[in-house]
Amino acid sequence: MGVGIPTIALAVITTLASLGNQADTGKIFRHAITYTLLTTIAAAAVGLVLYNIVSPGNLPTALVQSGMADVPQKLGETSYYDHILGVIPNNIIKPFAEGNVLSILILAAAAGIALTKMPSSDKKEVVMKGLFGLQDLLFMLIHGLIWALPLGIVAFAAQLSAQFSAGIVMASLGKYVAVILGGNVIQFFIILPLFLLARGLNPVRTLGKMMPAVLMALFTKSSAATLPVTMQTAEDRLGVSNQVSRFVLPICTTINMNGCAAFILVTSLFLMQNGGMPLPWTTMILWLFISVISAVGNAGVPMGCYFLTLSLMSGINAPIGIMGIILPIYTIIDMVETAENVWSDSCVCAMVDKDLKDQ
């Protein structure tokens, strides 16, 4: 995250300041939001369909109660309302110190728009040159991250092996895990490629070019920390315009959470079912949209989806002891979800770039 946070800020500031009031700015933003919402809704819908097909059963009451001991209690007290309020920064330094991606995005957008409105002068030129210089420096550091990628893959393999040797998939959670991971696999290899094909893009080529970013996301479990590599890979390997990549990808890192939306929906339904709450189709559809909206506001950090789901379920008095049971296996789920999120970010970026080039 050390490189990711300044990359987000600098990318948004310099892109907004460079594009200014050009018509392309609005087009890029509208297309990015549209594709983000479509892919996120699709991911949640896949999870909903799989949940009804697989139909995970209820867990033993004693097991749910024992799981309460592993639930992070201090996070369970945080409401989603508090989460939304926490996005609004009350000073400039705090969001950077805490790594609050949404707050940083707001501050960076404000700074970029302010630079756009400033009249041309030597002082403005000095500020712009300084920002672009810092951005170039960060991209040099990112080259080093990509070079070190194989070492990270080895570390990830060791962590994955340790998780499996500890017995991460319990028999009682098998169907639930199958729905979560199966939904991610379908979204990754079928739904997102169909989006690309619909826009005339080759999904195999796109995935091949973006593989360094997807692999980085897999073992960092943070789309924000992966952002520098995602931007560099999209520009150097995929050939996306830097105006598009440096505007779309920071936004997508913050709001395009395919894996998170599916996790929130499936886990919420699983907890409500175990709590004896009725789940007619109207309720399921309602929670589909709740999960999409919640995922859009989620931070791109490790375990962000877990904490957000815990907050939502605490608010409706669902049996959150199940979250304690899920916690030991969430490492693997988080890895897969983050890889899917970054792959989705890449797809949105590629589609927006294609739209602009076709116009």
PyMOL commands that set and color helices and strands:
alter all, ss='L'
color gray80, all
select helices_A, chain A and resi 4-19+23-54+61-70+73-76+80-87+93-98+101-117+122-147+149-165+171-198+203-220+223-236+242-255+258-274+281-296+304-315+321-358
alter helices_A, ss='H'
color red, helices_A
deselect
rebuild
show_as cartoon
